[in-house]
């Protein structure tokens, strides 16, 4: 039985720990915070409970497979609810669209809300996106990252034409969609990887197809319960979790192989393998001090950091009725991406951002009837004081929060007179909460055709070290993070009796 240390109790770390424990390894998870979940955080405020990370679960079968690998059923511990309305979209011209939660119902809904023919256009795009999904799912999302694997996955000329690695998501949209509102819908999916649709690859069209084909889901009591369920199953199987156990260094032997970790309190833990569920830049920049780590860090610097987020947690009295997820589009989406990535000027808060509202109808997360726990998010530039984008500037966060509430009111959702409590999580706070440089939610973005090859692989160049989570392959978001855990466990393999794994 090999000894495995998992650094970080985010979803990726917990899922990897659970899979490895089920494979027979001795597993200890070390979490720097008093709480688990990482970016899938939970904040409780006067009887209101907020998810501070993802607001929807997509590709639920990946979560089901995670628990099945550990000999249990996710449905025994979590209530998964498929949403009848995936999201309500409000466009700059005032048009509203309630996107159905069932794929078959979407064309008619688009025709009714946006005009005849829009459903056919979107369906044609999704047909292409489905083919992209089938080609890329195995080699890009479910396998260890490698040039041979990726090229082998799109080996024929027809597959290359379908994936179109030279084309951007925005460019693909222009081929299929002539309604600017449909293009807004497609552009939005670039933000699922913290990216700019003008630079992100056309392959990201597989994201809306998979979301609409497999549905948008909510977890009763909040998505934070996913982390709790993973932890509980890990402990049931004999895994160990230590909170308030900050790892300050990964120890290596003279050959450069990782052999354990040093904690902030001066104690150490020996290991045969280490799985780091931490930002890859932090791992290679601060935790490991070898030549291979320095090279990996230099490679990572060539990638564009992902966007960050500015969140409002609103405890409301008598909230207006909304579907679970609402998107209030801005007038100028390009200005939004220019601002968060520092194009045509410095990094800057978006003047008029698209506003995302999560308004779960769930009595388990509120203190009583007639109340609501809303999570409001806008895309934001990362915290970068060295580039004059300092989210800790006194008064900046409060002024920006007021600005967002005003924009919501202008777009038909005015809750300013209903707020009992308001909390803010801005990029600098996100950086502190999750040890993520700049508060970059997804680590690096998918901007540019080489972005996938710059994202760190799950098997690190440092022997004995593996990476899991949103900053590593295959990327950020709950399903991809869970897939990264699957890839790590598959790369490590079952423990060998009497061996070192």
Steps between C-alpha positions, in 0.01 A plus 500: 500500500644837398471817708334782309480860617237719338568871544169685504142394572331660202273281291793382286707402802213326677396312185857389431545396862177300490591321179852423623373372833258273313802369305664396826737788571554649845374856452531814711355833387662818634285815479636842599156639590263402777242426229497264204380560145752748361329704227182304572466699819206561730428809705234511769358834614216539750322185386572553129731252325683598182698295252796723415610300198312314226123551494417212265612141461549380144600153372352337813615157383859601582400553864307173495808318368718653774286349775454174311880461486493514880229235528205727573222695329490877491121478519524350849664817632400786269173612347566591136226710342482563127389859442198549273642839395877493454525879502306815427687728261425870469658662195594868457189567291280382788413163346478215750554131436431218744734227377332162556681235696420235238689506169195409292311805623767756416434573128135590560590720795757688291250552219238628742733740681734617224309440177445225243811319381709564810439150630622349173817711511580395855423137421739509204772638727429234761521231232856612427567531874382144561746371241777703666402348835515145369844557344660687791340345808734201522839644404449850640284459812531143622864421426835627626612800302758423236573605144471144372166445673354827375619463142387138499153614606457716189688286254287513186453803273127498573563510874746785459246697296232437764712611796660783298786568745586817308155653556372695801171454678390843375596405145300178519199694620517731199472196269175377651329789678382826346304623803728697737305365795591143407861610468479642853383159619793325336760757612394446860631144497857626463468632856453140619876470453579857601567594138430752224274364221703697245805289586359181652489195270191398307518166683337673797172475308484154654426669834149629413421173326598288800321735741178492300519130414571379854308774680561762766475368854482628856585322824247525780648708782755656265787378285736527797356170614693330223824565687346380826378178339843431347666559837256277686547211258878539515495478879264201488760318291778581746648811343629779724423871472694764693377859490703808598801310370678736261769345283792737452739274310512170316813309590710332231783249519837546321352357179229768499214268596234629738512312830268697727390837628593755764217678681484854634526372858837343418381141491551280197318217329670229298340375181560276203286725282360852532189630323482879502152649485642850494560760234774369273684832515513474879617139484785567259580847632488448876467136605753317282855623446651286228620566147195323357269719708673818384460393138132422556454839661664677207274312259194596701591868482445487124130431552245780540353506853128436511249763595387533859164578654334758723219351707217640708328281756156647560274396788160622383155552643210440260722439194340527156434162338776391263613171350798339668749663262466836325739678265456873437713577195690826463474724198866460401637152561828584329566781748456245777770272362727796419475613862560170676794406278651849472453544127492856362601626843593378846323235705186668631159426652240459228296816460179314416548126555273209424338400830450138604243431772455171682166506685438146625148411607613292795357526853814333638717806431283776647373574853133493404229564242515826310880517502767433239873429488623639170850468361577772245815480288666715236818434306788704636870556437736314728648667808829639371636794703817490288278594204301761696201268545479491879167369622602584858488873421282652776143548386543340157311178575205676663470751217511223244240299691269802492565529127399137442179538700416807292559310176277217621225755563545652154463151353178423687619338824497765774565358848663802659212548745486132596857437622531384859870419474762546231842338477766549233764263366732685263806360319747591778277328754466202270879484478523487878221247542626253240875575471440572132728771358294802402179315579519345152213255525623262230877544531587565138251588229433317173599807300694405188551177304794391719320553830413132550868406473601764756257370762695284749472126458366282781823302516755761599854514358611464863507127580250389763279806451155526340278803443122505531244778486398794289846633420612164356380291206222484385391832657265673740137438588355218706484225236849568365646511850339164572644367174844621604466287813403203284808552281730524803361183656531318170861617460594385852310172479415250774725458801727197490495291817829548678616748235515874458198530268 
